[in-house]
Amino acid sequence: MEVVSWIPWSNSEVQTFLCLVGQERIHRDLDGATRNEKTFREISQLLAAHGYQRTSRQCRDKLKKMKSDYRTIKENRKRSGPNSLKHWKWFEQMDAIYGKRPVSIKMESGLDSTTAVLDPMMDNSEYLVTMYGRPF
C-alpha cells in the first residue's frame, strides 16, 4: 500500500505511536543513537502491524515535532506555573516518556503502558488503552 505523507495522523494512530516510542528499549535506542533510521524503520513496521501505514521518515518527523511541542509547553509551564492555559492533549504521555520516566507495566498487546494516559476529552470506547492490559 502506498503511504501518503499529507494525511494527518489520527488520535488512535498517535496513541499507538507514543506507546511504541515509550517502550523502554525503543526509547533507549532513540536516545542513544545519533543516526536512528533503523529504530524508526522498526517503529514504522510496528505501526503497520497495528494497521497504520507510516514511513520511517514520517515517524521521525512526527516525533521531532512532538518533542518540540512538548519542550515548548514544558518551558511555558515553568514560567507560568503548572496551571497555565496552554493545553496539549499529548502532554501527559510525552511527559511520561521524556519527563519523569516512571516504571512501566508491560501490556498484553506488547505495548508499554508508560504512555497509557488518555486525554479526558477522547472517547474511551474508541481509544481504549489501560494500565490493566486490555489491548486497544
N, CA, C and O atoms as CSV, one atom per row, in Angstrom:
chain,resi,resn,atom,element,x,y,z
A,1,MET,N,N,0.843,-1.171,0.000
A,1,MET,CA,C,0.000,0.000,0.000
A,1,MET,C,C,0.896,1.244,0.000
A,1,MET,O,O,1.888,1.300,0.726
A,2,GLU,N,N,0.548,2.217,-0.800
A,2,GLU,CA,C,1.307,3.456,-0.881
A,2,GLU,C,C,1.015,4.323,0.340
A,2,GLU,O,O,-0.129,4.442,0.777
A,3,VAL,N,N,2.053,4.916,0.871
A,3,VAL,CA,C,1.915,5.784,2.031
A,3,VAL,C,C,1.890,7.228,1.550
A,3,VAL,O,O,2.811,7.681,0.870
A,4,VAL,N,N,0.832,7.945,1.906
A,4,VAL,CA,C,0.686,9.340,1.507
A,4,VAL,C,C,1.074,10.204,2.703
A,4,VAL,O,O,0.521,10.057,3.793
A,5,SER,N,N,2.029,11.106,2.489
A,5,SER,CA,C,2.589,11.850,3.620
A,5,SER,C,C,1.687,12.963,4.148
A,5,SER,O,O,1.837,13.365,5.302
A,6,TRP,N,N,0.772,13.463,3.356
A,6,TRP,CA,C,-0.025,14.607,3.792
A,6,TRP,C,C,-1.249,14.231,4.617
A,6,TRP,O,O,-1.937,15.115,5.128
A,7,ILE,N,N,-1.532,12.957,4.757
A,7,ILE,CA,C,-2.687,12.536,5.560
A,7,ILE,C,C,-2.364,12.752,7.040
A,7,ILE,O,O,-1.361,12.241,7.538
A,8,PRO,N,N,-3.214,13.510,7.744
A,8,PRO,CA,C,-2.933,13.771,9.163
A,8,PRO,C,C,-3.011,12.488,9.992
A,8,PRO,O,O,-3.711,11.541,9.634
A,9,TRP,N,N,-2.293,12.479,11.082
A,9,TRP,CA,C,-2.293,11.335,11.991
A,9,TRP,C,C,-3.587,11.363,12.815
A,9,TRP,O,O,-3.974,12.411,13.331
A,10,SER,N,N,-4.245,10.219,12.935
A,10,SER,CA,C,-5.449,10.127,13.769
A,10,SER,C,C,-5.031,10.059,15.240
A,10,SER,O,O,-3.875,9.772,15.553
A,11,ASN,N,N,-5.977,10.324,16.133
A,11,ASN,CA,C,-5.688,10.230,17.564
A,11,ASN,C,C,-5.242,8.828,17.954
A,11,ASN,O,O,-4.294,8.669,18.723
A,12,SER,N,N,-5.918,7.813,17.430
A,12,SER,CA,C,-5.542,6.443,17.787
A,12,SER,C,C,-4.168,6.087,17.224
A,12,SER,O,O,-3.430,5.312,17.831
A,13,GLU,N,N,-3.826,6.645,16.077
A,13,GLU,CA,C,-2.509,6.408,15.482
A,13,GLU,C,C,-1.407,7.056,16.334
A,13,GLU,O,O,-0.362,6.449,16.565
A,14,VAL,N,N,-1.643,8.274,16.793
A,14,VAL,CA,C,-0.669,8.950,17.661
A,14,VAL,C,C,-0.559,8.205,18.984
A,14,VAL,O,O,0.537,8.052,19.523
A,15,GLN,N,N,-1.687,7.743,19.509
A,15,GLN,CA,C,-1.692,6.975,20.757
A,15,GLN,C,C,-0.800,5.742,20.617
A,15,GLN,O,O,0.029,5.472,21.486
A,16,THR,N,N,-0.967,5.001,19.535
A,16,THR,CA,C,-0.160,3.808,19.286
A,16,THR,C,C,1.306,4.188,19.123
A,16,THR,O,O,2.189,3.543,19.688
A,17,PHE,N,N,1.557,5.232,18.352
A,17,PHE,CA,C,2.917,5.717,18.117
A,17,PHE,C,C,3.617,6.036,19.439
A,17,PHE,O,O,4.761,5.633,19.651
A,18,LEU,N,N,2.935,6.757,20.323
A,18,LEU,CA,C,3.540,7.122,21.603
A,18,LEU,C,C,3.752,5.909,22.501
A,18,LEU,O,O,4.734,5.850,23.241
A,19,CYS,N,N,2.850,4.951,22.443
A,19,CYS,CA,C,3.053,3.719,23.208
A,19,CYS,C,C,4.309,2.996,22.731
A,19,CYS,O,O,5.069,2.459,23.536
A,20,LEU,N,N,4.518,2.988,21.422
A,20,LEU,CA,C,5.713,2.351,20.866
A,20,LEU,C,C,6.974,3.115,21.257
A,20,LEU,O,O,7.954,2.517,21.701
A,21,VAL,N,N,6.947,4.422,21.093
A,21,VAL,CA,C,8.105,5.254,21.434
A,21,VAL,C,C,8.415,5.150,22.928
A,21,VAL,O,O,9.574,5.250,23.330
A,22,GLY,N,N,7.390,4.951,23.746
A,22,GLY,CA,C,7.569,4.850,25.186
A,22,GLY,C,C,8.130,3.529,25.662
A,22,GLY,O,O,8.523,3.410,26.822
A,23,GLN,N,N,8.176,2.532,24.794
A,23,GLN,CA,C,8.774,1.262,25.194
A,23,GLN,C,C,10.231,1.505,25.563
A,23,GLN,O,O,10.953,2.198,24.846
A,24,GLU,N,N,10.654,0.937,26.676
A,24,GLU,CA,C,11.986,1.220,27.218
A,24,GLU,C,C,13.098,0.995,26.192
A,24,GLU,O,O,13.971,1.851,26.044
A,25,ARG,N,N,13.088,-0.116,25.494
A,25,ARG,CA,C,14.160,-0.407,24.540
A,25,ARG,C,C,14.160,0.585,23.386
A,25,ARG,O,O,15.212,1.097,23.003
A,26,ILE,N,N,12.990,0.858,22.834
A,26,ILE,CA,C,12.903,1.800,21.713
A,26,ILE,C,C,13.314,3.192,22.178
A,26,ILE,O,O,14.057,3.887,21.485
A,27,HIS,N,N,12.839,3.595,23.334
A,27,HIS,CA,C,13.198,4.915,23.867
A,27,HIS,C,C,14.711,5.017,24.065
A,27,HIS,O,O,15.319,6.032,23.723
A,28,ARG,N,N,15.307,3.978,24.610
A,28,ARG,CA,C,16.759,3.956,24.827
A,28,ARG,C,C,17.502,4.023,23.493
A,28,ARG,O,O,18.489,4.748,23.366
A,29,ASP,N,N,17.030,3.268,22.501
A,29,ASP,CA,C,17.658,3.295,21.174
A,29,ASP,C,C,17.577,4.688,20.556
A,29,ASP,O,O,18.542,5.159,19.952
A,30,LEU,N,N,16.435,5.344,20.704
A,30,LEU,CA,C,16.279,6.688,20.144
A,30,LEU,C,C,17.149,7.698,20.883
A,30,LEU,O,O,17.679,8.624,20.270
A,31,ASP,N,N,17.298,7.528,22.184
A,31,ASP,CA,C,18.137,8.439,22.962
A,31,ASP,C,C,19.618,8.235,22.670
A,31,ASP,O,O,20.398,9.187,22.679
A,32,GLY,N,N,19.997,6.993,22.414
A,32,GLY,CA,C,21.414,6.680,22.301
A,32,GLY,C,C,22.016,6.830,20.922
A,32,GLY,O,O,23.238,6.907,20.798
A,33,ALA,N,N,21.219,6.874,19.901
A,33,ALA,CA,C,21.761,6.869,18.546
A,33,ALA,C,C,21.631,8.239,17.899
A,33,ALA,O,O,20.578,8.873,17.956
A,34,THR,N,N,22.715,8.681,17.285
A,34,THR,CA,C,22.609,9.918,16.522
A,34,THR,C,C,21.961,9.635,15.182
A,34,THR,O,O,21.250,10.479,14.637
A,35,ARG,N,N,22.202,8.464,14.658
A,35,ARG,CA,C,21.553,8.033,13.421
A,35,ARG,C,C,20.648,6.860,13.790
A,35,ARG,O,O,21.126,5.745,13.999
A,36,ASN,N,N,19.357,7.109,13.870
A,36,ASN,CA,C,18.441,6.085,14.362
A,36,ASN,C,C,17.426,5.647,13.311
A,36,ASN,O,O,16.289,5.319,13.647
A,37,GLU,N,N,17.821,5.640,12.064
A,37,GLU,CA,C,16.934,5.209,10.978
A,37,GLU,C,C,16.412,3.794,11.225
A,37,GLU,O,O,15.243,3.507,10.971
A,38,LYS,N,N,17.279,2.917,11.718
A,38,LYS,CA,C,16.874,1.529,11.975
A,38,LYS,C,C,15.725,1.479,12.994
A,38,LYS,O,O,14.779,0.711,12.823
A,39,THR,N,N,15.806,2.282,14.031
A,39,THR,CA,C,14.761,2.305,15.059
A,39,THR,C,C,13.461,2.860,14.494
A,39,THR,O,O,12.385,2.347,14.800
A,40,PHE,N,N,13.551,3.903,13.672
A,40,PHE,CA,C,12.334,4.450,13.068
A,40,PHE,C,C,11.731,3.480,12.047
A,40,PHE,O,O,10.512,3.450,11.876
A,41,ARG,N,N,12.558,2.696,11.374
A,41,ARG,CA,C,12.023,1.648,10.485
A,41,ARG,C,C,11.254,0.623,11.307
A,41,ARG,O,O,10.186,0.162,10.901
A,42,GLU,N,N,11.803,0.271,12.462
A,42,GLU,CA,C,11.121,-0.678,13.342
A,42,GLU,C,C,9.783,-0.110,13.820
A,42,GLU,O,O,8.779,-0.822,13.828
A,43,ILE,N,N,9.759,1.152,14.214
A,43,ILE,CA,C,8.511,1.789,14.645
A,43,ILE,C,C,7.502,1.777,13.503
A,43,ILE,O,O,6.324,1.492,13.719
A,44,SER,N,N,7.952,2.083,12.298
A,44,SER,CA,C,7.083,2.061,11.121
A,44,SER,C,C,6.483,0.671,10.915
A,44,SER,O,O,5.294,0.543,10.621
A,45,GLN,N,N,7.299,-0.363,11.069
A,45,GLN,CA,C,6.816,-1.741,10.914
A,45,GLN,C,C,5.830,-2.111,12.016
A,45,GLN,O,O,4.835,-2.788,11.758
A,46,LEU,N,N,6.099,-1.674,13.232
A,46,LEU,CA,C,5.181,-1.954,14.338
A,46,LEU,C,C,3.856,-1.225,14.152
A,46,LEU,O,O,2.797,-1.769,14.465
A,47,LEU,N,N,3.910,-0.001,13.644
A,47,LEU,CA,C,2.668,0.712,13.326
A,47,LEU,C,C,1.887,-0.041,12.257
A,47,LEU,O,O,0.664,-0.157,12.344
A,48,ALA,N,N,2.586,-0.550,11.255
A,48,ALA,CA,C,1.931,-1.309,10.185
A,48,ALA,C,C,1.239,-2.548,10.748
A,48,ALA,O,O,0.164,-2.928,10.284
A,49,ALA,N,N,1.856,-3.173,11.747
A,49,ALA,CA,C,1.243,-4.345,12.379
A,49,ALA,C,C,-0.059,-3.976,13.087
A,49,ALA,O,O,-0.911,-4.836,13.308
A,50,HIS,N,N,-0.212,-2.709,13.441
A,50,HIS,CA,C,-1.445,-2.212,14.064
A,50,HIS,C,C,-2.370,-1.564,13.046
A,50,HIS,O,O,-3.399,-0.997,13.413
A,51,GLY,N,N,-2.009,-1.643,11.769
A,51,GLY,CA,C,-2.880,-1.144,10.709
A,51,GLY,C,C,-2.627,0.285,10.263
A,51,GLY,O,O,-3.444,0.856,9.541
A,52,TYR,N,N,-1.511,0.874,10.679
A,52,TYR,CA,C,-1.192,2.257,10.315
A,52,TYR,C,C,0.017,2.277,9.387
A,52,TYR,O,O,1.068,1.727,9.716
A,53,GLN,N,N,-0.132,2.904,8.243
A,53,GLN,CA,C,0.941,2.953,7.250
A,53,GLN,C,C,1.677,4.287,7.324
A,53,GLN,O,O,1.186,5.305,6.836
A,54,ARG,N,N,2.842,4.272,7.931
A,54,ARG,CA,C,3.703,5.453,8.016
A,54,ARG,C,C,5.136,5.031,7.713
A,54,ARG,O,O,5.570,3.949,8.108
A,55,THR,N,N,5.857,5.886,7.016
A,55,THR,CA,C,7.254,5.601,6.705
A,55,THR,C,C,8.119,5.926,7.921
A,55,THR,O,O,7.675,6.590,8.858
A,56,SER,N,N,9.350,5.451,7.886
A,56,SER,CA,C,10.279,5.773,8.970
A,56,SER,C,C,10.519,7.280,9.025
A,56,SER,O,O,10.680,7.847,10.106
A,57,ARG,N,N,10.543,7.916,7.879
A,57,ARG,CA,C,10.735,9.372,7.826
A,57,ARG,C,C,9.555,10.100,8.483
A,57,ARG,O,O,9.751,11.060,9.227
A,58,GLN,N,N,8.335,9.639,8.205
A,58,GLN,CA,C,7.158,10.247,8.828
A,58,GLN,C,C,7.206,10.073,10.347
A,58,GLN,O,O,6.851,10.984,11.094
A,59,CYS,N,N,7.644,8.902,10.794
A,59,CYS,CA,C,7.753,8.652,12.235
A,59,CYS,C,C,8.797,9.575,12.857
A,59,CYS,O,O,8.571,10.142,13.926
A,60,ARG,N,N,9.928,9.725,12.195
A,60,ARG,CA,C,10.978,10.609,12.699
A,60,ARG,C,C,10.477,12.051,12.777
A,60,ARG,O,O,10.669,12.733,13.783
A,61,ASP,N,N,9.835,12.503,11.702
A,61,ASP,CA,C,9.323,13.877,11.664
A,61,ASP,C,C,8.249,14.106,12.727
A,61,ASP,O,O,8.210,15.160,13.363
A,62,LYS,N,N,7.373,13.107,12.917
A,62,LYS,CA,C,6.308,13.227,13.920
A,62,LYS,C,C,6.902,13.350,15.321
A,62,LYS,O,O,6.489,14.204,16.105
A,63,LEU,N,N,7.873,12.491,15.629
A,63,LEU,CA,C,8.472,12.542,16.957
A,63,LEU,C,C,9.236,13.852,17.161
A,63,LEU,O,O,9.183,14.444,18.239
A,64,LYS,N,N,9.929,14.293,16.146
A,64,LYS,CA,C,10.667,15.555,16.242
A,64,LYS,C,C,9.715,16.716,16.549
A,64,LYS,O,O,10.006,17.547,17.410
A,65,LYS,N,N,8.592,16.773,15.856
A,65,LYS,CA,C,7.597,17.836,16.064
A,65,LYS,C,C,6.964,17.726,17.452
A,65,LYS,O,O,6.782,18.730,18.142
A,66,MET,N,N,6.631,16.502,17.852
A,66,MET,CA,C,6.003,16.315,19.161
A,66,MET,C,C,6.971,16.664,20.290
A,66,MET,O,O,6.559,17.245,21.294
A,67,LYS,N,N,8.242,16.320,20.141
A,67,LYS,CA,C,9.230,16.673,21.158
A,67,LYS,C,C,9.402,18.186,21.246
A,67,LYS,O,O,9.557,18.738,22.335
A,68,SER,N,N,9.375,18.844,20.110
A,68,SER,CA,C,9.482,20.301,20.085
A,68,SER,C,C,8.285,20.942,20.790
A,68,SER,O,O,8.451,21.848,21.607
A,69,ASP,N,N,7.081,20.467,20.471
A,69,ASP,CA,C,5.869,20.977,21.123
A,69,ASP,C,C,5.925,20.735,22.634
A,69,ASP,O,O,5.579,21.612,23.426
A,70,TYR,N,N,6.364,19.542,23.019
A,70,TYR,CA,C,6.462,19.185,24.433
A,70,TYR,C,C,7.425,20.122,25.166
A,70,TYR,O,O,7.096,20.643,26.232
A,71,ARG,N,N,8.603,20.333,24.597
A,71,ARG,CA,C,9.591,21.209,25.235
A,71,ARG,C,C,9.063,22.640,25.376
A,71,ARG,O,O,9.273,23.288,26.401
A,72,THR,N,N,8.375,23.123,24.337
A,72,THR,CA,C,7.813,24.476,24.375
A,72,THR,C,C,6.799,24.612,25.506
A,72,THR,O,O,6.848,25.571,26.277
A,73,ILE,N,N,5.886,23.659,25.604
A,73,ILE,CA,C,4.859,23.708,26.653
A,73,ILE,C,C,5.494,23.544,28.031
A,73,ILE,O,O,5.100,24.219,28.983
A,74,LYS,N,N,6.465,22.658,28.138
A,74,LYS,CA,C,7.157,22.438,29.412
A,74,LYS,C,C,7.823,23.737,29.881
A,74,LYS,O,O,7.735,24.098,31.054
A,75,GLU,N,N,8.480,24.427,28.966
A,75,GLU,CA,C,9.110,25.711,29.306
A,75,GLU,C,C,8.066,26.754,29.704
A,75,GLU,O,O,8.263,27.498,30.664
A,76,ASN,N,N,6.962,26.806,28.966
A,76,ASN,CA,C,5.882,27.749,29.300
A,76,ASN,C,C,5.318,27.470,30.685
A,76,ASN,O,O,5.005,28.397,31.431
A,77,ARG,N,N,5.188,26.197,31.026
A,77,ARG,CA,C,4.657,25.835,32.344
A,77,ARG,C,C,5.632,26.210,33.457
A,77,ARG,O,O,5.211,26.546,34.564
A,78,LYS,N,N,6.924,26.154,33.169
A,78,LYS,CA,C,7.913,26.563,34.176
A,78,LYS,C,C,7.771,28.050,34.475
A,78,LYS,O,O,7.883,28.476,35.625
A,79,ARG,N,N,7.524,28.834,33.430
A,79,ARG,CA,C,7.390,30.284,33.596
A,79,ARG,C,C,6.024,30.669,34.155
A,79,ARG,O,O,5.931,31.545,35.015
A,80,SER,N,N,4.968,30.024,33.674
A,80,SER,CA,C,3.598,30.422,34.020
A,80,SER,C,C,2.980,29.585,35.126
A,80,SER,O,O,1.913,29.931,35.633
A,81,GLY,N,N,3.616,28.508,35.504
A,81,GLY,CA,C,3.057,27.608,36.502
A,81,GLY,C,C,2.337,26.449,35.841
A,81,GLY,O,O,1.986,26.527,34.663
A,82,PRO,N,N,2.114,25.371,36.587
A,82,PRO,CA,C,1.518,24.159,36.012
A,82,PRO,C,C,0.085,24.331,35.530
A,82,PRO,O,O,-0.401,23.520,34.741
A,83,ASN,N,N,-0.594,25.365,35.989
A,83,ASN,CA,C,-1.983,25.587,35.587
A,83,ASN,C,C,-2.106,26.582,34.445
A,83,ASN,O,O,-3.153,27.203,34.264
A,84,SER,N,N,-1.032,26.731,33.672
A,84,SER,CA,C,-1.085,27.671,32.550
A,84,SER,C,C,-2.179,27.254,31.578
A,84,SER,O,O,-2.561,26.085,31.522
A,85,LEU,N,N,-2.670,28.201,30.827
A,85,LEU,CA,C,-3.796,27.954,29.927
A,85,LEU,C,C,-3.429,27.081,28.737
A,85,LEU,O,O,-4.317,26.493,28.119
A,86,LYS,N,N,-2.163,26.979,28.402
A,86,LYS,CA,C,-1.741,26.187,27.247
A,86,LYS,C,C,-1.926,24.701,27.548
A,86,LYS,O,O,-1.294,24.166,28.460
A,87,HIS,N,N,-2.791,24.038,26.783
A,87,HIS,CA,C,-3.042,22.610,26.967
A,87,HIS,C,C,-2.780,21.882,25.657
A,87,HIS,O,O,-3.106,22.381,24.580
A,88,TRP,N,N,-2.203,20.728,25.759
A,88,TRP,CA,C,-1.922,19.887,24.600
A,88,TRP,C,C,-2.311,18.468,24.974
A,88,TRP,O,O,-1.850,17.942,25.987
A,89,LYS,N,N,-3.142,17.855,24.175
A,89,LYS,CA,C,-3.697,16.553,24.555
A,89,LYS,C,C,-2.647,15.468,24.748
A,89,LYS,O,O,-2.924,14.471,25.415
A,90,TRP,N,N,-1.463,15.623,24.194
A,90,TRP,CA,C,-0.429,14.593,24.303
A,90,TRP,C,C,0.614,14.918,25.377
A,90,TRP,O,O,1.597,14.193,25.522
A,91,PHE,N,N,0.406,15.994,26.122
A,91,PHE,CA,C,1.430,16.416,27.086
A,91,PHE,C,C,1.712,15.340,28.138
A,91,PHE,O,O,2.875,15.033,28.398
A,92,GLU,N,N,0.687,14.769,28.740
A,92,GLU,CA,C,0.890,13.794,29.808
A,92,GLU,C,C,1.666,12.584,29.306
A,92,GLU,O,O,2.545,12.073,29.999
A,93,GLN,N,N,1.344,12.130,28.110
A,93,GLN,CA,C,2.055,10.979,27.557
A,93,GLN,C,C,3.509,11.322,27.237
A,93,GLN,O,O,4.414,10.537,27.520
A,94,MET,N,N,3.726,12.480,26.656
A,94,MET,CA,C,5.094,12.901,26.355
A,94,MET,C,C,5.877,13.105,27.651
A,94,MET,O,O,7.067,12.798,27.715
A,95,ASP,N,N,5.214,13.618,28.674
A,95,ASP,CA,C,5.879,13.818,29.956
A,95,ASP,C,C,6.238,12.478,30.596
A,95,ASP,O,O,7.276,12.354,31.246
A,96,ALA,N,N,5.384,11.482,30.412
A,96,ALA,CA,C,5.688,10.147,30.920
A,96,ALA,C,C,6.921,9.572,30.219
A,96,ALA,O,O,7.698,8.837,30.829
A,97,ILE,N,N,7.096,9.906,28.951
A,97,ILE,CA,C,8.233,9.395,28.185
A,97,ILE,C,C,9.486,10.234,28.431
A,97,ILE,O,O,10.558,9.682,28.681
A,98,TYR,N,N,9.365,11.546,28.363
A,98,TYR,CA,C,10.536,12.426,28.384
A,98,TYR,C,C,10.702,13.229,29.671
A,98,TYR,O,O,11.713,13.907,29.856
A,99,GLY,N,N,9.715,13.152,30.555
A,99,GLY,CA,C,9.810,13.905,31.800
A,99,GLY,C,C,10.345,13.067,32.936
A,99,GLY,O,O,11.548,13.044,33.197
A,100,LYS,N,N,9.461,12.391,33.598
A,100,LYS,CA,C,9.801,11.648,34.804
A,100,LYS,C,C,10.334,10.246,34.541
A,100,LYS,O,O,11.102,9.720,35.346
A,101,ARG,N,N,9.943,9.635,33.433
A,101,ARG,CA,C,10.314,8.262,33.087
A,101,ARG,C,C,9.930,7.272,34.184
A,101,ARG,O,O,10.811,6.644,34.771
A,102,PRO,N,N,8.614,7.114,34.481
A,102,PRO,CA,C,8.186,6.173,35.516
A,102,PRO,C,C,8.414,4.729,35.088
A,102,PRO,O,O,8.606,4.436,33.908
A,103,VAL,N,N,8.388,3.838,36.069
A,103,VAL,CA,C,8.479,2.415,35.774
A,103,VAL,C,C,7.246,2.031,34.977
A,103,VAL,O,O,6.143,2.483,35.285
A,104,SER,N,N,7.418,1.213,33.970
A,104,SER,CA,C,6.288,0.870,33.113
A,104,SER,C,C,5.804,-0.540,33.381
A,104,SER,O,O,6.497,-1.355,33.989
A,105,ILE,N,N,4.609,-0.802,32.916
A,105,ILE,CA,C,3.980,-2.107,33.026
A,105,ILE,C,C,3.765,-2.617,31.620
A,105,ILE,O,O,3.212,-1.904,30.784
A,106,LYS,N,N,4.194,-3.844,31.338
A,106,LYS,CA,C,4.029,-4.424,30.007
A,106,LYS,C,C,2.559,-4.767,29.791
A,106,LYS,O,O,1.920,-5.361,30.658
A,107,MET,N,N,2.030,-4.390,28.634
A,107,MET,CA,C,0.637,-4.678,28.310
A,107,MET,C,C,0.558,-5.959,27.492
A,107,MET,O,O,1.534,-6.343,26.849
A,108,GLU,N,N,-0.593,-6.623,27.510
A,108,GLU,CA,C,-0.802,-7.835,26.727
A,108,GLU,C,C,-0.487,-7.637,25.261
A,108,GLU,O,O,0.045,-8.537,24.611
A,109,SER,N,N,-0.806,-6.489,24.743
A,109,SER,CA,C,-0.608,-6.226,23.324
A,109,SER,C,C,0.860,-6.077,22.982
A,109,SER,O,O,1.216,-5.964,21.809
A,110,GLY,N,N,1.728,-6.075,24.006
A,110,GLY,CA,C,3.145,-5.902,23.764
A,110,GLY,C,C,3.578,-4.454,23.850
A,110,GLY,O,O,4.764,-4.149,23.729
A,111,LEU,N,N,2.622,-3.556,24.057
A,111,LEU,CA,C,2.963,-2.144,24.167
A,111,LEU,C,C,3.237,-1.799,25.618
A,111,LEU,O,O,2.744,-2.465,26.528
A,112,ASP,N,N,4.005,-0.783,25.825
A,112,ASP,CA,C,4.392,-0.317,27.142
A,112,ASP,C,C,3.315,0.625,27.676
A,112,ASP,O,O,2.854,1.506,26.950
A,113,SER,N,N,2.916,0.454,28.911
A,113,SER,CA,C,1.845,1.286,29.464
A,113,SER,C,C,2.346,2.602,30.029
A,113,SER,O,O,1.550,3.380,30.554
A,114,THR,N,N,3.632,2.874,29.939
A,114,THR,CA,C,4.155,4.138,30.447
A,114,THR,C,C,3.367,5.300,29.890
A,114,THR,O,O,3.118,6.285,30.585
A,115,THR,N,N,2.973,5.183,28.627
A,115,THR,CA,C,2.284,6.283,27.975
A,115,THR,C,C,0.782,6.056,27.884
A,115,THR,O,O,0.101,6.729,27.110
A,116,ALA,N,N,0.261,5.121,28.660
A,116,ALA,CA,C,-1.164,4.818,28.571
A,116,ALA,C,C,-1.989,5.814,29.379
A,116,ALA,O,O,-2.678,5.442,30.329
A,117,VAL,N,N,-1.911,7.059,28.995
A,117,VAL,CA,C,-2.669,8.136,29.621
A,117,VAL,C,C,-3.548,8.732,28.545
A,117,VAL,O,O,-3.053,9.211,27.525
A,118,LEU,N,N,-4.850,8.704,28.768
A,118,LEU,CA,C,-5.758,9.221,27.747
A,118,LEU,C,C,-6.171,10.641,28.049
A,118,LEU,O,O,-6.341,11.027,29.205
A,119,ASP,N,N,-6.325,11.395,27.013
A,119,ASP,CA,C,-6.891,12.733,27.128
A,119,ASP,C,C,-8.348,12.571,27.555
A,119,ASP,O,O,-9.094,11.841,26.903
A,120,PRO,N,N,-8.768,13.227,28.621
A,120,PRO,CA,C,-10.145,13.073,29.095
A,120,PRO,C,C,-11.192,13.422,28.049
A,120,PRO,O,O,-12.331,12.966,28.149
A,121,MET,N,N,-10.839,14.212,27.057
A,121,MET,CA,C,-11.798,14.601,26.032
A,121,MET,C,C,-12.001,13.512,24.981
A,121,MET,O,O,-12.948,13.581,24.197
A,122,MET,N,N,-11.120,12.506,24.957
A,122,MET,CA,C,-11.232,11.454,23.951
A,122,MET,C,C,-12.301,10.458,24.370
A,122,MET,O,O,-12.550,10.274,25.561
A,123,ASP,N,N,-12.924,9.825,23.407
A,123,ASP,CA,C,-13.930,8.804,23.661
A,123,ASP,C,C,-13.213,7.531,24.096
A,123,ASP,O,O,-12.546,6.895,23.281
A,124,ASN,N,N,-13.338,7.149,25.363
A,124,ASN,CA,C,-12.621,5.995,25.887
A,124,ASN,C,C,-12.983,4.698,25.192
A,124,ASN,O,O,-12.146,3.798,25.120
A,125,SER,N,N,-14.191,4.567,24.681
A,125,SER,CA,C,-14.547,3.327,24.000
A,125,SER,C,C,-13.799,3.192,22.685
A,125,SER,O,O,-13.504,2.077,22.255
A,126,GLU,N,N,-13.485,4.311,22.037
A,126,GLU,CA,C,-12.780,4.261,20.761
A,126,GLU,C,C,-11.273,4.176,20.951
A,126,GLU,O,O,-10.592,3.543,20.145
A,127,TYR,N,N,-10.744,4.785,21.978
A,127,TYR,CA,C,-9.298,4.836,22.196
A,127,TYR,C,C,-8.939,4.185,23.534
A,127,TYR,O,O,-8.301,4.805,24.385
A,128,LEU,N,N,-9.353,2.941,23.705
A,128,LEU,CA,C,-9.168,2.255,24.970
A,128,LEU,C,C,-7.734,1.780,25.134
A,128,LEU,O,O,-7.273,0.880,24.433
A,129,VAL,N,N,-7.051,2.398,26.063
A,129,VAL,CA,C,-5.721,1.955,26.458
A,129,VAL,C,C,-5.714,2.057,27.968
A,129,VAL,O,O,-5.935,3.131,28.527
A,130,THR,N,N,-5.462,0.953,28.618
A,130,THR,CA,C,-5.477,0.988,30.072
A,130,THR,C,C,-4.190,0.413,30.621
A,130,THR,O,O,-3.395,-0.187,29.897
A,131,MET,N,N,-4.005,0.601,31.874
A,131,MET,CA,C,-2.840,0.018,32.531
A,131,MET,C,C,-3.148,-1.403,32.995
A,131,MET,O,O,-2.327,-2.015,33.678
A,132,TYR,N,N,-4.300,-1.932,32.641
A,132,TYR,CA,C,-4.693,-3.259,33.088
A,132,TYR,C,C,-4.563,-4.292,31.997
A,132,TYR,O,O,-5.096,-5.394,32.127
A,133,GLY,N,N,-3.875,-3.968,30.935
A,133,GLY,CA,C,-3.546,-4.950,29.925
A,133,GLY,C,C,-4.566,-5.173,28.840
A,133,GLY,O,O,-4.384,-6.069,28.017
A,134,ARG,N,N,-5.626,-4.404,28.800
A,134,ARG,CA,C,-6.597,-4.582,27.722
A,134,ARG,C,C,-6.027,-3.987,26.443
A,134,ARG,O,O,-5.657,-2.813,26.419
A,135,PRO,N,N,-5.952,-4.790,25.369
A,135,PRO,CA,C,-5.407,-4.254,24.117
A,135,PRO,C,C,-6.356,-3.246,23.500
A,135,PRO,O,O,-7.555,-3.261,23.782
A,136,PHE,N,N,-5.835,-2.387,22.674
A,136,PHE,CA,C,-6.669,-1.398,22.010
A,136,PHE,C,C,-6.836,-1.738,20.567
A,136,PHE,O,O,-7.513,-1.014,19.837
